[in-house]
């Protein structure tokens, strides 16, 4: 992202009450444990390492889509 990193975007989003319940998935190239911890501390609901192999990445996205659309339940956002 050109102007902010993912942590800054996450932090900014969580300042707004209407976005606090929105599930945020961190998709990153970082393997650093401190980045994982930081993401969850700032309100991320998942931390996924980007895979290099395109086919593996497509499979990962399909699994993740299935989880978020068929398995997981998120709260309704009220204004």
Residue, then its C-alpha position, 0 to 999 in steps of 0.5 A: x500500500x502506498x501511503x500506509x502499511x497494514x497495521x496503520x490501516x487496521x488501527x485507523x479502521x478500529x477507531x470507528x465504532x461502525x467498523x470495530x466488528x468488521x473482521x479484518x484479515x491480515x494478508x502478508x509476506x511476514x513470518x515474524x512472530x511479533x507481526x502476528x502478535x501486533x496484528x491480533x493486538x490491533x484487532x485482526x481476526x486472522x493472519x495469513x502468510x502469502x504463499x509464493x505458489x499461485x495454485x497454493x494461494x488459490x486453494x488457500x483463498x478457496x478454503x478461507x472463502x468457505x470458512x467465512x461464508x459457510x462456517x463462521x458467523x459474524x455479528x450484524x453491524x448496526x448503525 
